[in-house]
Amino acid sequence: MDAGSVNCSSSSILKTQSRTRLPLHERSLQRKKSRENLDRFIPNRSAMDFDYAHYMLTEGRKGKENPVSSSPSSEAYRKLLVETFNMNRGRILAFKNKPPAPVRSLHCEFFSVPQHKPTKPLRHIPQSAERTLDAPDIVDDYYLNLLDWGSCNVLAIALLNTVYLWDATDGSTSELVDIDDESGPVTSVSWAPDGRHIAIGLNNSEVQLWDTTSSRLLRTLKGGHRLRVGSLAWNSHLLTTGGRDGLIINNDVRVRSHIVATYRGHEQEVCGLKWSASGQQLASGGNDDLLHIWDRSMASSNSATQWLHRLDDHTSSVKALAWCPFQSNLLASGGGSGDCCIKFWNTSTGACLNSVDTGSQVCALLWNKNERELLSSHGLTQNQLTLWKYPAMVKMAELTGHTSRVLYMTQSPDGSTVASAAGDETLRFWNVFGVPKVAKPAPKANAEPFAHFNHIR
């Protein structure tokens, strides 16, 4: 029996008990309609205080109605009575004993009315962007990934041939690199886990690795792809790249021969790549409407690797991918304009758990790190961001402001703020997920995977 069933059962028991107890309670308050003792009122001697009664019938009444001086012994006696008894009582005779104090028992505790816990206050979700920045010349291409927020709280965005860095701590902007026209435009950006190094995919099929603290090019990965690299995903020291040639390549950035595995399964451009939190499974989506799940343990050689699951339920390009932060084998995927669905997958079995028709092109997906919520960004007709309550998939909010499809979306390290970029050449920041209960500190930069870049060029 699930938790909901238990609650319902408990509630019904309590209601039943209330119905049965009320008549008994009411009956106990009713007078017995008996002919006995209707004309006789006999005081209950055991319930009376004779010292108090004697005082009130003699000295007490004299003092109230006609106060006179009294002897020291009488005054002492009066004070003792005042300290011991409640002298403000008006009655001398008592006809019944006081009811006994209630005794708490397991029976009473079980059938007592439950104290309802205070309901959690609803989180305020601002309907407008907290901040809006210009993003001129951003490429309006569904298959690219031009926005990423690193663990050191620096956001990277590619505008045509140039990669800019925006530091969220002080709002400063800097230019990292300007790619020449022969190699550009930039087709993808992705921060390494250390938040210091960044990978940049190019239109000429190459991938550059940069140290952002020194603004220095460390290495260029060549020879893996034949066409542009539109998707990137880090897994520790592994950089996985997805190309327009349909190939997915694992690159070990620590060694000279960087290509350590190649996944072959997509027939057209790979536009979505995401590693699971455990680093064991890789999800890939393509323009061929396919979603693949790859297992890292099966990528033991440099040859073609068999997928774990080949999922063809989507009817349009699959770019939006997001691994669930609270269930390791749960993946959300979104389809393009010919599909418009968000689907949920059990990646252990390959089963589709649910499918929700959003009514518009799904461009990106993000899970809330602190609540069971999912955020999706969309194209026509509203170009909105939609916040869903999982697993009911009830809409909690729709955020509008972009005037073109919201192609790119990323999340701050603490999980509170979402940045979105669209073809309308704006970068907007939304406080949609709220402030986390405990802010997690950004991980310290670790340059170990890149220690040998000075020697490997």
Secondary structure, DSSP 8 states (H G I E B T S, - for coil): --HHHHHHHHHHHHHHHHHHHHHHHHHHHS----STTSS-----GGG--HHHHHHIIIIIHHHHHS-----HHHHHHHHHHHHHS-TT------SS---------HHHHHHS--------------SS-SEEEE-TT----TT-B-EEE-TTSEEEEEETTEEEEEETTT--EEEEEE--TTT-SEEEEEE-TTSSEEEEEETTS-EEEEETTTTEEEEEE-SS-SS-EEEEEEETTEEEEEETTSEEEEEETTSSS-EEEEEE--SS-EEEEEE-TTSSEEEEEETTS-EEEEEGGG--SSSEE--SEEE---SS-EEEEEE-SSSTTEEEEEE-TTT-EEEEEETTTTEEEEEEE-SS-EEEEEE-SSSSEEEEEE-TTT--EEEEETTTTEEEEEE---SS---EEEE-TTSS-EEEE-TTSEEEEE--S---SS---------GGGTTTTT--
